[in-house]
Amino acid sequence: MTFTNDKAIYLQMADRVCDEILADKFQDDDRIPSVREYAVLLEVNTNTAVKAYDELARANIIYNKRGLGYFVTKGAKQQILKVRKKEFMDNKLPEFFRQMKLLGINKEEVCNLFDQYNV
């Protein structure tokens, strides 16, 4: 995974776990990689992975079964979708629309591209 400088690494790691849940790699009550496994996989310090998992646990996306590891909370996918949709609608779309206006891009052009990419 390539990390960017615009967001803390542990938050990017948490986002990746959420992406994997959204992509159905992990479903309700599935075990996810251990903190150490995930740290090794992404080549980060274990403490960074701990922070990512703590963040996900606080958000009720994953839960810990003592001695067994971390698991996906029931309904996590729907919760992630709800939060991400709101963030997208509140933060990304206004800038997108502003850029469309500045660049003279009309709705039809965007709809045509959307249709091309929407599989």
Biopython code that builds the backbone (N, CA, C, O; Angstrom):
import numpy as np
from Bio.PDB.StructureBuilder import StructureBuilder

atoms = [
    (1, "MET", "N", (0.853, -1.175, 0.000)),
    (1, "MET", "CA", (0.000, 0.000, 0.000)),
    (1, "MET", "C", (0.897, 1.236, 0.000)),
    (1, "MET", "O", (1.877, 1.313, 0.742)),
    (2, "THR", "N", (0.546, 2.185, -0.834)),
    (2, "THR", "CA", (1.271, 3.442, -0.879)),
    (2, "THR", "C", (0.503, 4.468, -0.057)),
    (2, "THR", "O", (-0.679, 4.713, -0.299)),
    (3, "PHE", "N", (1.173, 5.053, 0.900)),
    (3, "PHE", "CA", (0.537, 6.032, 1.773)),
    (3, "PHE", "C", (0.739, 7.439, 1.232)),
    (3, "PHE", "O", (1.753, 7.739, 0.602)),
    (4, "THR", "N", (-0.245, 8.298, 1.489)),
    (4, "THR", "CA", (-0.156, 9.697, 1.080)),
    (4, "THR", "C", (0.186, 10.548, 2.297)),
    (4, "THR", "O", (0.115, 10.084, 3.436)),
    (5, "ASN", "N", (0.553, 11.782, 2.043)),
    (5, "ASN", "CA", (0.931, 12.686, 3.129)),
    (5, "ASN", "C", (-0.240, 13.504, 3.659)),
    (5, "ASN", "O", (-0.081, 14.253, 4.623)),
    (6, "ASP", "N", (-1.405, 13.373, 3.048)),
    (6, "ASP", "CA", (-2.531, 14.222, 3.440)),
    (6, "ASP", "C", (-3.359, 13.675, 4.600)),
    (6, "ASP", "O", (-4.296, 14.326, 5.063)),
    (7, "LYS", "N", (-3.011, 12.484, 5.064)),
    (7, "LYS", "CA", (-3.786, 11.846, 6.131)),
    (7, "LYS", "C", (-2.863, 10.932, 6.931)),
    (7, "LYS", "O", (-1.955, 10.322, 6.366)),
    (8, "ALA", "N", (-3.087, 10.834, 8.228)),
    (8, "ALA", "CA", (-2.267, 9.964, 9.082)),
    (8, "ALA", "C", (-2.291, 8.521, 8.565)),
    (8, "ALA", "O", (-3.320, 8.047, 8.085)),
    (9, "ILE", "N", (-1.167, 7.837, 8.666)),
    (9, "ILE", "CA", (-1.055, 6.465, 8.161)),
    (9, "ILE", "C", (-2.072, 5.546, 8.812)),
    (9, "ILE", "O", (-2.675, 4.716, 8.132)),
    (10, "TYR", "N", (-2.276, 5.677, 10.121)),
    (10, "TYR", "CA", (-3.223, 4.782, 10.790)),
    (10, "TYR", "C", (-4.641, 4.985, 10.263)),
    (10, "TYR", "O", (-5.420, 4.033, 10.207)),
    (11, "LEU", "N", (-4.983, 6.214, 9.878)),
    (11, "LEU", "CA", (-6.313, 6.466, 9.306)),
    (11, "LEU", "C", (-6.422, 5.884, 7.898)),
    (11, "LEU", "O", (-7.480, 5.394, 7.502)),
    (12, "GLN", "N", (-5.336, 5.942, 7.154)),
    (12, "GLN", "CA", (-5.330, 5.324, 5.827)),
    (12, "GLN", "C", (-5.462, 3.807, 5.940)),
    (12, "GLN", "O", (-6.114, 3.164, 5.116)),
    (13, "MET", "N", (-4.836, 3.250, 6.967)),
    (13, "MET", "CA", (-4.963, 1.811, 7.203)),
    (13, "MET", "C", (-6.401, 1.456, 7.571)),
    (13, "MET", "O", (-6.943, 0.465, 7.081)),
    (14, "ALA", "N", (-7.013, 2.256, 8.425)),
    (14, "ALA", "CA", (-8.414, 2.025, 8.804)),
    (14, "ALA", "C", (-9.311, 2.125, 7.576)),
    (14, "ALA", "O", (-10.238, 1.332, 7.410)),
    (15, "ASP", "N", (-9.031, 3.099, 6.720)),
    (15, "ASP", "CA", (-9.801, 3.236, 5.473)),
    (15, "ASP", "C", (-9.654, 2.000, 4.596)),
    (15, "ASP", "O", (-10.609, 1.565, 3.953)),
    (16, "ARG", "N", (-8.457, 1.442, 4.578)),
    (16, "ARG", "CA", (-8.235, 0.249, 3.758)),
    (16, "ARG", "C", (-9.061, -0.932, 4.274)),
    (16, "ARG", "O", (-9.648, -1.671, 3.483)),
    (17, "VAL", "N", (-9.107, -1.108, 5.582)),
    (17, "VAL", "CA", (-9.937, -2.179, 6.146)),
    (17, "VAL", "C", (-11.396, -1.933, 5.759)),
    (17, "VAL", "O", (-12.106, -2.865, 5.380)),
    (18, "CYS", "N", (-11.837, -0.690, 5.854)),
    (18, "CYS", "CA", (-13.216, -0.358, 5.462)),
    (18, "CYS", "C", (-13.443, -0.650, 3.982)),
    (18, "CYS", "O", (-14.494, -1.172, 3.608)),
    (19, "ASP", "N", (-12.467, -0.320, 3.137)),
    (19, "ASP", "CA", (-12.575, -0.621, 1.705)),
    (19, "ASP", "C", (-12.723, -2.122, 1.487)),
    (19, "ASP", "O", (-13.508, -2.562, 0.646)),
    (20, "GLU", "N", (-11.971, -2.895, 2.243)),
    (20, "GLU", "CA", (-12.040, -4.350, 2.108)),
    (20, "GLU", "C", (-13.400, -4.884, 2.566)),
    (20, "GLU", "O", (-13.911, -5.850, 1.998)),
    (21, "ILE", "N", (-13.974, -4.268, 3.574)),
    (21, "ILE", "CA", (-15.322, -4.647, 4.021)),
    (21, "ILE", "C", (-16.334, -4.282, 2.938)),
    (21, "ILE", "O", (-17.224, -5.073, 2.626)),
    (22, "LEU", "N", (-16.201, -3.089, 2.367)),
    (22, "LEU", "CA", (-17.117, -2.667, 1.298)),
    (22, "LEU", "C", (-17.002, -3.566, 0.073)),
    (22, "LEU", "O", (-17.994, -3.804, -0.617)),
    (23, "ALA", "N", (-15.798, -4.068, -0.203)),
    (23, "ALA", "CA", (-15.570, -4.943, -1.353)),
    (23, "ALA", "C", (-15.923, -6.401, -1.050)),
    (23, "ALA", "O", (-15.694, -7.283, -1.878)),
    (24, "ASP", "N", (-16.476, -6.650, 0.132)),
    (24, "ASP", "CA", (-16.893, -7.986, 0.580)),
    (24, "ASP", "C", (-15.730, -8.959, 0.775)),
    (24, "ASP", "O", (-15.932, -10.173, 0.768)),
    (25, "LYS", "N", (-14.524, -8.437, 0.947)),
    (25, "LYS", "CA", (-13.413, -9.310, 1.316)),
    (25, "LYS", "C", (-13.645, -9.830, 2.729)),
    (25, "LYS", "O", (-13.333, -10.980, 3.039)),
    (26, "PHE", "N", (-14.197, -8.967, 3.582)),
    (26, "PHE", "CA", (-14.566, -9.351, 4.946)),
    (26, "PHE", "C", (-16.044, -9.034, 5.135)),
    (26, "PHE", "O", (-16.510, -7.953, 4.774)),
    (27, "GLN", "N", (-16.767, -9.976, 5.697)),
    (27, "GLN", "CA", (-18.193, -9.790, 5.948)),
    (27, "GLN", "C", (-18.464, -9.859, 7.448)),
    (27, "GLN", "O", (-17.557, -10.101, 8.245)),
    (28, "ASP", "N", (-19.716, -9.644, 7.816)),
    (28, "ASP", "CA", (-20.107, -9.670, 9.227)),
    (28, "ASP", "C", (-19.536, -10.895, 9.931)),
    (28, "ASP", "O", (-19.663, -12.022, 9.454)),
    (29, "ASP", "N", (-18.909, -10.651, 11.070)),
    (29, "ASP", "CA", (-18.342, -11.676, 11.941)),
    (29, "ASP", "C", (-17.139, -12.426, 11.362)),
    (29, "ASP", "O", (-16.686, -13.410, 11.947)),
    (30, "ASP", "N", (-16.621, -11.968, 10.218)),
    (30, "ASP", "CA", (-15.382, -12.552, 9.694)),
    (30, "ASP", "C", (-14.201, -12.054, 10.519)),
    (30, "ASP", "O", (-14.182, -10.913, 10.979)),
    (31, "ARG", "N", (-13.219, -12.931, 10.695)),
    (31, "ARG", "CA", (-11.977, -12.527, 11.359)),
    (31, "ARG", "C", (-11.141, -11.754, 10.352)),
    (31, "ARG", "O", (-11.031, -12.148, 9.191)),
    (32, "ILE", "N", (-10.557, -10.659, 10.799)),
    (32, "ILE", "CA", (-9.648, -9.897, 9.955)),
    (32, "ILE", "C", (-8.224, -10.205, 10.404)),
    (32, "ILE", "O", (-8.033, -10.762, 11.485)),
    (33, "PRO", "N", (-7.216, -9.852, 9.595)),
    (33, "PRO", "CA", (-5.834, -10.143, 10.016)),
    (33, "PRO", "C", (-5.519, -9.524, 11.374)),
    (33, "PRO", "O", (-6.060, -8.481, 11.742)),
    (34, "SER", "N", (-4.646, -10.179, 12.096)),
    (34, "SER", "CA", (-4.233, -9.653, 13.395)),
    (34, "SER", "C", (-3.491, -8.337, 13.190)),
    (34, "SER", "O", (-3.090, -8.000, 12.076)),
    (35, "VAL", "N", (-3.319, -7.617, 14.263)),
    (35, "VAL", "CA", (-2.584, -6.355, 14.218)),
    (35, "VAL", "C", (-1.191, -6.598, 13.642)),
    (35, "VAL", "O", (-0.744, -5.862, 12.763)),
    (36, "ARG", "N", (-0.517, -7.612, 14.130)),
    (36, "ARG", "CA", (0.842, -7.906, 13.644)),
    (36, "ARG", "C", (0.830, -8.300, 12.171)),
    (36, "ARG", "O", (1.669, -7.841, 11.396)),
    (37, "GLU", "N", (-0.123, -9.155, 11.784)),
    (37, "GLU", "CA", (-0.217, -9.570, 10.377)),
    (37, "GLU", "C", (-0.430, -8.362, 9.464)),
    (37, "GLU", "O", (0.194, -8.252, 8.408)),
    (38, "TYR", "N", (-1.312, -7.465, 9.881)),
    (38, "TYR", "CA", (-1.618, -6.302, 9.051)),
    (38, "TYR", "C", (-0.426, -5.346, 8.992)),
    (38, "TYR", "O", (-0.147, -4.758, 7.947)),
    (39, "ALA", "N", (0.269, -5.196, 10.112)),
    (39, "ALA", "CA", (1.455, -4.335, 10.142)),
    (39, "ALA", "C", (2.527, -4.872, 9.195)),
    (39, "ALA", "O", (3.142, -4.105, 8.454)),
    (40, "VAL", "N", (2.748, -6.173, 9.217)),
    (40, "VAL", "CA", (3.741, -6.786, 8.332)),
    (40, "VAL", "C", (3.302, -6.645, 6.883)),
    (40, "VAL", "O", (4.109, -6.290, 6.024)),
    (41, "LEU", "N", (2.044, -6.916, 6.605)),
    (41, "LEU", "CA", (1.509, -6.818, 5.249)),
    (41, "LEU", "C", (1.710, -5.419, 4.661)),
    (41, "LEU", "O", (2.088, -5.276, 3.498)),
    (42, "LEU", "N", (1.457, -4.400, 5.464)),
    (42, "LEU", "CA", (1.544, -3.021, 4.981)),
    (42, "LEU", "C", (2.891, -2.361, 5.271)),
    (42, "LEU", "O", (3.116, -1.199, 4.934)),
    (43, "GLU", "N", (3.783, -3.132, 5.907)),
    (43, "GLU", "CA", (5.135, -2.657, 6.221)),
    (43, "GLU", "C", (5.115, -1.386, 7.063)),
    (43, "GLU", "O", (5.745, -0.385, 6.724)),
    (44, "VAL", "N", (4.376, -1.451, 8.168)),
    (44, "VAL", "CA", (4.315, -0.337, 9.113)),
    (44, "VAL", "C", (4.619, -0.852, 10.513)),
    (44, "VAL", "O", (4.637, -2.058, 10.759)),
    (45, "ASN", "N", (4.853, 0.071, 11.410)),
    (45, "ASN", "CA", (5.089, -0.257, 12.809)),
    (45, "ASN", "C", (3.811, -0.852, 13.404)),
    (45, "ASN", "O", (2.705, -0.431, 13.067)),
    (46, "THR", "N", (3.973, -1.820, 14.278)),
    (46, "THR", "CA", (2.826, -2.460, 14.924)),
    (46, "THR", "C", (1.971, -1.451, 15.683)),
    (46, "THR", "O", (0.747, -1.572, 15.713)),
    (47, "ASN", "N", (2.614, -0.453, 16.298)),
    (47, "ASN", "CA", (1.851, 0.571, 17.032)),
    (47, "ASN", "C", (0.907, 1.344, 16.113)),
    (47, "ASN", "O", (-0.172, 1.759, 16.534)),
    (48, "THR", "N", (1.315, 1.535, 14.864)),
    (48, "THR", "CA", (0.463, 2.213, 13.892)),
    (48, "THR", "C", (-0.756, 1.353, 13.589)),
    (48, "THR", "O", (-1.874, 1.863, 13.505)),
    (49, "ALA", "N", (-0.547, 0.062, 13.426)),
    (49, "ALA", "CA", (-1.661, -0.859, 13.181)),
    (49, "ALA", "C", (-2.597, -0.905, 14.385)),
    (49, "ALA", "O", (-3.816, -0.972, 14.223)),
    (50, "VAL", "N", (-2.034, -0.870, 15.586)),
    (50, "VAL", "CA", (-2.859, -0.843, 16.804)),
    (50, "VAL", "C", (-3.764, 0.382, 16.786)),
    (50, "VAL", "O", (-4.952, 0.281, 17.090)),
    (51, "LYS", "N", (-3.207, 1.543, 16.431)),
    (51, "LYS", "CA", (-4.008, 2.767, 16.369)),
    (51, "LYS", "C", (-5.130, 2.639, 15.333)),
    (51, "LYS", "O", (-6.247, 3.097, 15.571)),
    (52, "ALA", "N", (-4.838, 2.025, 14.196)),
    (52, "ALA", "CA", (-5.858, 1.830, 13.159)),
    (52, "ALA", "C", (-6.983, 0.940, 13.681)),
    (52, "ALA", "O", (-8.160, 1.254, 13.502)),
    (53, "TYR", "N", (-6.627, -0.151, 14.316)),
    (53, "TYR", "CA", (-7.635, -1.070, 14.843)),
    (53, "TYR", "C", (-8.421, -0.424, 15.982)),
    (53, "TYR", "O", (-9.630, -0.627, 16.093)),
    (54, "ASP", "N", (-7.746, 0.348, 16.822)),
    (54, "ASP", "CA", (-8.453, 1.063, 17.891)),
    (54, "ASP", "C", (-9.473, 2.031, 17.300)),
    (54, "ASP", "O", (-10.591, 2.149, 17.803)),
    (55, "GLU", "N", (-9.088, 2.715, 16.240)),
    (55, "GLU", "CA", (-9.994, 3.647, 15.566)),
    (55, "GLU", "C", (-11.221, 2.912, 15.017)),
    (55, "GLU", "O", (-12.352, 3.377, 15.157)),
    (56, "LEU", "N", (-10.980, 1.776, 14.400)),
    (56, "LEU", "CA", (-12.091, 0.977, 13.850)),
    (56, "LEU", "C", (-12.979, 0.424, 14.956)),
    (56, "LEU", "O", (-14.199, 0.364, 14.801)),
    (57, "ALA", "N", (-12.382, 0.024, 16.059)),
    (57, "ALA", "CA", (-13.165, -0.489, 17.185)),
    (57, "ALA", "C", (-14.011, 0.629, 17.800)),
    (57, "ALA", "O", (-15.169, 0.407, 18.154)),
    (58, "ARG", "N", (-13.438, 1.830, 17.929)),
    (58, "ARG", "CA", (-14.203, 2.983, 18.448)),
    (58, "ARG", "C", (-15.389, 3.313, 17.552)),
    (58, "ARG", "O", (-16.444, 3.733, 18.026)),
    (59, "ALA", "N", (-15.200, 3.116, 16.244)),
    (59, "ALA", "CA", (-16.267, 3.398, 15.284)),
    (59, "ALA", "C", (-17.245, 2.232, 15.163)),
    (59, "ALA", "O", (-18.191, 2.285, 14.377)),
    (60, "ASN", "N", (-17.012, 1.183, 15.942)),
    (60, "ASN", "CA", (-17.865, -0.008, 15.956)),
    (60, "ASN", "C", (-17.880, -0.729, 14.602)),
    (60, "ASN", "O", (-18.899, -1.291, 14.203)),
    (61, "ILE", "N", (-16.745, -0.705, 13.907)),
    (61, "ILE", "CA", (-16.592, -1.411, 12.636)),
    (61, "ILE", "C", (-16.050, -2.815, 12.897)),
    (61, "ILE", "O", (-16.428, -3.775, 12.227)),
    (62, "ILE", "N", (-15.163, -2.916, 13.877)),
    (62, "ILE", "CA", (-14.610, -4.217, 14.263)),
    (62, "ILE", "C", (-14.733, -4.362, 15.777)),
    (62, "ILE", "O", (-14.919, -3.382, 16.499)),
    (63, "TYR", "N", (-14.626, -5.594, 16.234)),
    (63, "TYR", "CA", (-14.622, -5.856, 17.678)),
    (63, "TYR", "C", (-13.588, -6.936, 17.969)),
    (63, "TYR", "O", (-13.222, -7.717, 17.091)),
    (64, "ASN", "N", (-13.125, -6.967, 19.207)),
    (64, "ASN", "CA", (-12.080, -7.889, 19.630)),
    (64, "ASN", "C", (-12.698, -9.014, 20.450)),
    (64, "ASN", "O", (-13.449, -8.777, 21.396)),
    (65, "LYS", "N", (-12.364, -10.242, 20.066)),
    (65, "LYS", "CA", (-12.684, -11.400, 20.897)),
    (65, "LYS", "C", (-11.370, -11.793, 21.552)),
    (65, "LYS", "O", (-10.451, -12.286, 20.898)),
    (66, "ARG", "N", (-11.303, -11.567, 22.831)),
    (66, "ARG", "CA", (-10.049, -11.802, 23.560)),
    (66, "ARG", "C", (-9.491, -13.196, 23.249)),
    (66, "ARG", "O", (-10.168, -14.215, 23.390)),
    (67, "GLY", "N", (-8.239, -13.192, 22.824)),
    (67, "GLY", "CA", (-7.548, -14.438, 22.524)),
    (67, "GLY", "C", (-7.798, -14.977, 21.123)),
    (67, "GLY", "O", (-7.108, -15.894, 20.676)),
    (68, "LEU", "N", (-8.789, -14.409, 20.422)),
    (68, "LEU", "CA", (-9.126, -14.906, 19.087)),
    (68, "LEU", "C", (-8.817, -13.908, 17.980)),
    (68, "LEU", "O", (-8.578, -14.297, 16.837)),
    (69, "GLY", "N", (-8.820, -12.631, 18.316)),
    (69, "GLY", "CA", (-8.510, -11.620, 17.316)),
    (69, "GLY", "C", (-9.651, -10.646, 17.095)),
    (69, "GLY", "O", (-10.575, -10.534, 17.901)),
    (70, "TYR", "N", (-9.556, -9.947, 15.974)),
    (70, "TYR", "CA", (-10.555, -8.931, 15.620)),
    (70, "TYR", "C", (-11.502, -9.466, 14.559)),
    (70, "TYR", "O", (-11.114, -10.224, 13.671)),
    (71, "PHE", "N", (-12.753, -9.049, 14.677)),
    (71, "PHE", "CA", (-13.807, -9.503, 13.781)),
    (71, "PHE", "C", (-14.640, -8.309, 13.321)),
    (71, "PHE", "O", (-14.690, -7.273, 13.983)),
    (72, "VAL", "N", (-15.295, -8.479, 12.167)),
    (72, "VAL", "CA", (-16.138, -7.422, 11.610)),
    (72, "VAL", "C", (-17.476, -7.403, 12.361)),
    (72, "VAL", "O", (-18.133, -8.432, 12.519)),
    (73, "THR", "N", (-17.852, -6.227, 12.809)),
    (73, "THR", "CA", (-19.118, -6.039, 13.522)),
    (73, "THR", "C", (-20.284, -6.217, 12.559)),
    (73, "THR", "O", (-20.208, -5.803, 11.402)),
    (74, "LYS", "N", (-21.357, -6.829, 13.034)),
    (74, "LYS", "CA", (-22.571, -6.967, 12.208)),
    (74, "LYS", "C", (-23.057, -5.583, 11.801)),
    (74, "LYS", "O", (-23.148, -4.678, 12.630)),
    (75, "GLY", "N", (-23.368, -5.427, 10.518)),
    (75, "GLY", "CA", (-23.851, -4.153, 10.009)),
    (75, "GLY", "C", (-22.758, -3.139, 9.707)),
    (75, "GLY", "O", (-23.055, -1.986, 9.395)),
    (76, "ALA", "N", (-21.485, -3.555, 9.797)),
    (76, "ALA", "CA", (-20.375, -2.626, 9.566)),
    (76, "ALA", "C", (-20.408, -2.058, 8.152)),
    (76, "ALA", "O", (-20.160, -0.868, 7.955)),
    (77, "LYS", "N", (-20.712, -2.894, 7.173)),
    (77, "LYS", "CA", (-20.724, -2.431, 5.780)),
    (77, "LYS", "C", (-21.739, -1.305, 5.599)),
    (77, "LYS", "O", (-21.439, -0.292, 4.967)),
    (78, "GLN", "N", (-22.928, -1.478, 6.147)),
    (78, "GLN", "CA", (-23.961, -0.453, 6.023)),
    (78, "GLN", "C", (-23.546, 0.830, 6.748)),
    (78, "GLN", "O", (-23.817, 1.933, 6.274)),
    (79, "GLN", "N", (-22.903, 0.679, 7.874)),
    (79, "GLN", "CA", (-22.436, 1.837, 8.639)),
    (79, "GLN", "C", (-21.363, 2.604, 7.854)),
    (79, "GLN", "O", (-21.389, 3.833, 7.791)),
    (80, "ILE", "N", (-20.430, 1.866, 7.263)),
    (80, "ILE", "CA", (-19.374, 2.493, 6.467)),
    (80, "ILE", "C", (-19.988, 3.226, 5.277)),
    (80, "ILE", "O", (-19.624, 4.366, 4.985)),
    (81, "LEU", "N", (-20.919, 2.566, 4.594)),
    (81, "LEU", "CA", (-21.586, 3.199, 3.451)),
    (81, "LEU", "C", (-22.271, 4.495, 3.854)),
    (81, "LEU", "O", (-22.160, 5.502, 3.155)),
    (82, "LYS", "N", (-22.967, 4.473, 4.960)),
    (82, "LYS", "CA", (-23.688, 5.657, 5.428)),
    (82, "LYS", "C", (-22.726, 6.820, 5.681)),
    (82, "LYS", "O", (-22.967, 7.942, 5.236)),
    (83, "VAL", "N", (-21.647, 6.546, 6.391)),
    (83, "VAL", "CA", (-20.675, 7.584, 6.734)),
    (83, "VAL", "C", (-19.968, 8.100, 5.484)),
    (83, "VAL", "O", (-19.804, 9.308, 5.308)),
    (84, "ARG", "N", (-19.552, 7.181, 4.624)),
    (84, "ARG", "CA", (-18.810, 7.585, 3.431)),
    (84, "ARG", "C", (-19.696, 8.347, 2.442)),
    (84, "ARG", "O", (-19.243, 9.301, 1.809)),
    (85, "LYS", "N", (-20.950, 7.930, 2.311)),
    (85, "LYS", "CA", (-21.862, 8.660, 1.423)),
    (85, "LYS", "C", (-22.052, 10.083, 1.904)),
    (85, "LYS", "O", (-22.023, 11.021, 1.107)),
    (86, "LYS", "N", (-22.245, 10.248, 3.206)),
    (86, "LYS", "CA", (-22.429, 11.586, 3.753)),
    (86, "LYS", "C", (-21.180, 12.429, 3.532)),
    (86, "LYS", "O", (-21.273, 13.586, 3.122)),
    (87, "GLU", "N", (-20.014, 11.852, 3.801)),
    (87, "GLU", "CA", (-18.757, 12.570, 3.601)),
    (87, "GLU", "C", (-18.595, 12.971, 2.133)),
    (87, "GLU", "O", (-18.189, 14.094, 1.832)),
    (88, "PHE", "N", (-18.912, 12.055, 1.231)),
    (88, "PHE", "CA", (-18.799, 12.331, -0.192)),
    (88, "PHE", "C", (-19.751, 13.460, -0.605)),
    (88, "PHE", "O", (-19.358, 14.390, -1.308)),
    (89, "MET", "N", (-20.985, 13.364, -0.165)),
    (89, "MET", "CA", (-21.981, 14.370, -0.524)),
    (89, "MET", "C", (-21.651, 15.738, 0.078)),
    (89, "MET", "O", (-21.856, 16.767, -0.567)),
    (90, "ASP", "N", (-21.150, 15.750, 1.290)),
    (90, "ASP", "CA", (-20.864, 17.018, 1.979)),
    (90, "ASP", "C", (-19.528, 17.639, 1.590)),
    (90, "ASP", "O", (-19.397, 18.863, 1.579)),
    (91, "ASN", "N", (-18.531, 16.807, 1.270)),
    (91, "ASN", "CA", (-17.180, 17.321, 1.067)),
    (91, "ASN", "C", (-16.660, 17.227, -0.362)),
    (91, "ASN", "O", (-16.021, 18.161, -0.846)),
    (92, "LYS", "N", (-16.918, 16.136, -1.031)),
    (92, "LYS", "CA", (-16.346, 15.932, -2.363)),
    (92, "LYS", "C", (-17.193, 16.558, -3.474)),
    (92, "LYS", "O", (-16.662, 17.221, -4.365)),
    (93, "LEU", "N", (-18.499, 16.346, -3.419)),
    (93, "LEU", "CA", (-19.352, 16.842, -4.503)),
    (93, "LEU", "C", (-19.334, 18.359, -4.658)),
    (93, "LEU", "O", (-19.279, 18.839, -5.790)),
    (94, "PRO", "N", (-19.376, 19.139, -3.578)),
    (94, "PRO", "CA", (-19.331, 20.594, -3.780)),
    (94, "PRO", "C", (-18.083, 21.045, -4.554)),
    (94, "PRO", "O", (-18.176, 21.914, -5.421)),
    (95, "GLU", "N", (-16.933, 20.467, -4.249)),
    (95, "GLU", "CA", (-15.711, 20.812, -4.983)),
    (95, "GLU", "C", (-15.789, 20.323, -6.419)),
    (95, "GLU", "O", (-15.341, 21.017, -7.332)),
    (96, "PHE", "N", (-16.344, 19.153, -6.631)),
    (96, "PHE", "CA", (-16.533, 18.609, -7.981)),
    (96, "PHE", "C", (-17.404, 19.553, -8.816)),
    (96, "PHE", "O", (-17.067, 19.870, -9.957)),
    (97, "PHE", "N", (-18.518, 19.997, -8.243)),
    (97, "PHE", "CA", (-19.412, 20.898, -8.958)),
    (97, "PHE", "C", (-18.740, 22.249, -9.238)),
    (97, "PHE", "O", (-18.939, 22.842, -10.298)),
    (98, "ARG", "N", (-17.956, 22.718, -8.289)),
    (98, "ARG", "CA", (-17.228, 23.975, -8.476)),
    (98, "ARG", "C", (-16.260, 23.855, -9.652)),
    (98, "ARG", "O", (-16.166, 24.756, -10.485)),
    (99, "GLN", "N", (-15.541, 22.732, -9.709)),
    (99, "GLN", "CA", (-14.608, 22.503, -10.810)),
    (99, "GLN", "C", (-15.342, 22.372, -12.147)),
    (99, "GLN", "O", (-14.868, 22.870, -13.168)),
    (100, "MET", "N", (-16.484, 21.709, -12.139)),
    (100, "MET", "CA", (-17.276, 21.603, -13.367)),
    (100, "MET", "C", (-17.627, 22.987, -13.899)),
    (100, "MET", "O", (-17.504, 23.256, -15.094)),
    (101, "LYS", "N", (-18.062, 23.853, -13.002)),
    (101, "LYS", "CA", (-18.443, 25.204, -13.408)),
    (101, "LYS", "C", (-17.242, 25.966, -13.946)),
    (101, "LYS", "O", (-17.326, 26.610, -14.992)),
    (102, "LEU", "N", (-16.113, 25.893, -13.223)),
    (102, "LEU", "CA", (-14.912, 26.600, -13.660)),
    (102, "LEU", "C", (-14.414, 26.128, -15.025)),
    (102, "LEU", "O", (-13.921, 26.923, -15.825)),
    (103, "LEU", "N", (-14.548, 24.835, -15.279)),
    (103, "LEU", "CA", (-14.020, 24.249, -16.505)),
    (103, "LEU", "C", (-15.044, 24.186, -17.632)),
    (103, "LEU", "O", (-14.730, 23.753, -18.741)),
    (104, "GLY", "N", (-16.273, 24.619, -17.343)),
    (104, "GLY", "CA", (-17.306, 24.609, -18.373)),
    (104, "GLY", "C", (-17.764, 23.215, -18.758)),
    (104, "GLY", "O", (-18.114, 22.964, -19.911)),
    (105, "ILE", "N", (-17.762, 22.318, -17.800)),
    (105, "ILE", "CA", (-18.220, 20.947, -18.045)),
    (105, "ILE", "C", (-19.709, 20.890, -17.724)),
    (105, "ILE", "O", (-20.143, 21.309, -16.651)),
    (106, "ASN", "N", (-20.491, 20.360, -18.677)),
    (106, "ASN", "CA", (-21.934, 20.298, -18.426)),
    (106, "ASN", "C", (-22.358, 18.920, -17.920)),
    (106, "ASN", "O", (-21.590, 17.959, -17.956)),
    (107, "LYS", "N", (-23.591, 18.854, -17.452)),
    (107, "LYS", "CA", (-24.119, 17.607, -16.870)),
    (107, "LYS", "C", (-24.098, 16.462, -17.867)),
    (107, "LYS", "O", (-23.810, 15.324, -17.495)),
    (108, "GLU", "N", (-24.397, 16.742, -19.114)),
    (108, "GLU", "CA", (-24.450, 15.685, -20.132)),
    (108, "GLU", "C", (-23.091, 15.011, -20.306)),
    (108, "GLU", "O", (-23.007, 13.792, -20.454)),
    (109, "GLU", "N", (-22.023, 15.821, -20.287)),
    (109, "GLU", "CA", (-20.680, 15.254, -20.412)),
    (109, "GLU", "C", (-20.386, 14.305, -19.248)),
    (109, "GLU", "O", (-19.835, 13.220, -19.439)),
    (110, "VAL", "N", (-20.758, 14.727, -18.056)),
    (110, "VAL", "CA", (-20.521, 13.903, -16.871)),
    (110, "VAL", "C", (-21.385, 12.647, -16.923)),
    (110, "VAL", "O", (-20.910, 11.556, -16.608)),
    (111, "CYS", "N", (-22.641, 12.790, -17.316)),
    (111, "CYS", "CA", (-23.536, 11.626, -17.410)),
    (111, "CYS", "C", (-23.021, 10.613, -18.429)),
    (111, "CYS", "O", (-23.088, 9.407, -18.192)),
    (112, "ASN", "N", (-22.508, 11.093, -19.558)),
    (112, "ASN", "CA", (-21.952, 10.185, -20.569)),
    (112, "ASN", "C", (-20.755, 9.426, -20.016)),
    (112, "ASN", "O", (-20.630, 8.219, -20.223)),
    (113, "LEU", "N", (-19.877, 10.130, -19.314)),
    (113, "LEU", "CA", (-18.727, 9.462, -18.705)),
    (113, "LEU", "C", (-19.163, 8.488, -17.620)),
    (113, "LEU", "O", (-18.618, 7.391, -17.495)),
    (114, "PHE", "N", (-20.146, 8.901, -16.844)),
    (114, "PHE", "CA", (-20.667, 8.022, -15.793)),
    (114, "PHE", "C", (-21.174, 6.727, -16.401)),
    (114, "PHE", "O", (-20.889, 5.644, -15.888)),
    (115, "ASP", "N", (-21.927, 6.831, -17.496)),
    (115, "ASP", "CA", (-22.468, 5.652, -18.164)),
    (115, "ASP", "C", (-21.350, 4.748, -18.680)),
    (115, "ASP", "O", (-21.481, 3.524, -18.665)),
    (116, "GLN", "N", (-20.249, 5.354, -19.138)),
    (116, "GLN", "CA", (-19.114, 4.558, -19.629)),
    (116, "GLN", "C", (-18.454, 3.773, -18.509)),
    (116, "GLN", "O", (-18.064, 2.622, -18.710)),
    (117, "TYR", "N", (-18.322, 4.375, -17.334)),
    (117, "TYR", "CA", (-17.615, 3.744, -16.227)),
    (117, "TYR", "C", (-18.493, 2.914, -15.328)),
    (117, "TYR", "O", (-17.997, 2.064, -14.589)),
    (118, "ASN", "N", (-19.788, 3.142, -15.377)),
    (118, "ASN", "CA", (-20.715, 2.435, -14.498)),
    (118, "ASN", "C", (-20.949, 1.032, -15.041)),
    (118, "ASN", "O", (-21.668, 0.846, -16.023)),
    (119, "VAL", "N", (-20.339, 0.059, -14.399)),
    (119, "VAL", "CA", (-20.427, -1.329, -14.857)),
    (119, "VAL", "C", (-21.491, -2.071, -14.091)),
    (119, "VAL", "O", (-21.715, -3.256, -14.336)),
]
sb = StructureBuilder()
sb.init_structure("model")
sb.init_model(0)
sb.init_chain("A")
sb.init_seg("    ")
for serial, (resi, resn, name, xyz) in enumerate(atoms, 1):
    if name == "N":
        sb.init_residue(resn, " ", resi, " ")
    sb.init_atom(name, np.array(xyz, "f"), 0.0, 1.0, " ", f" {name:<3s}", serial, name[0])
structure = sb.get_structure()
